[in-house]
Amino acid sequence: MGRPVTPQLTTDVIIEMSLLEDRPIVLIERKFEPYGWAIPGGFVEVGETIATAARREALEETTLEVELDVLLGI
């Protein structure tokens, strides 16, 4: 039997810089289409939790180690 076809899960992270007075949100500039500004995120790897993937993607794309306050839209 072949490997089952399942949707690929993705995660995005809204990083709020809470130590700054106006609490800005961190954005990344996309290297690939669609070009422009985006919140950091990417695919969940096999065996990885959503939360772990969110923290990994934030670190890979911004070099920031983040703490998750809440997970939305799982």
Phi, psi and omega in degrees: 000140181282170179291134181293146177269121180229158178294145175276126180278141174232163177222146174233153185231125172266112182258113179260127179275080189291342179281346178268146188303316183270004175050057182292160177258137180280129175240156174244155175262121184291135178275336184238164179297143356284128181291161177128194182266145182207164170279149182295147178175176179175195186278146174277130180277157180302130179084359183262143175281161177301315182297317179296318179297319180298314179294320179297314180297319177300315180295315181297321188267341183231349188064018178258132172272119186248156170252137180270129176272321185203151172252131180239148170065038179278000000 
